[in-house]
C-alpha cells in the first residue's frame, strides 16, 4: 500500500475508530471530540477551520477507501462523522458537558434518520456523498443548537 493510500485509510477510519466492532459511526463521532476541544482554543474560528479541514480531507480519504473496498459508503469510513460533529458544535463557543452531549445526540439522530436534504446529499458521487450528508446533518444540528442557546436552554 502506498503512503498516499495508507494516510487515506488512517484518516478515513479516524485513527481506527471506524474499525470498532460495534457502532463505528458513534465511535467516530466520539473520536471528533478531542479535535473539537483542541480547535476550541482558536475560538469559533478554530472550530470552523477544523470542520472545513475534516470535510475537505474527508472527501478525499473517504473516496480512496470507498474505491479500495468497492463500496459506496463503507461503514469503516467515519471521518464523515468527525466532520459532521465538528459542524454541529460550531455554535458552542464554550464547551459544556450539556451542550456537547446535546450536539452529539442531535447529530447522531439526524445522521441516522437522514431527513430530506441530507438524503439528497448522500447521492453525490464518491467521497462527496459520503461526507456531505454528515456535514448536512451537522449543519441542521448546529442550527438547532444555536436556537437552543438563544432560547436559553443551553449555556
Secondary structure, 3 states (H helix, E strand, C coil): CCHHHHHHHHHHCCCCHHHCCCCHHHHHHHHHHHHHHHHHHHHHHHHHHHHHHHHHHHHHHHHHHHHHHCCCCCCCCCHHHHHHHHHHHHHCCCCCHHHHHHHHHHHHHHHHHCCHHHHHHHCCCHHHHHHHHHHHHHHHHHHHHHHHHHCCCCC
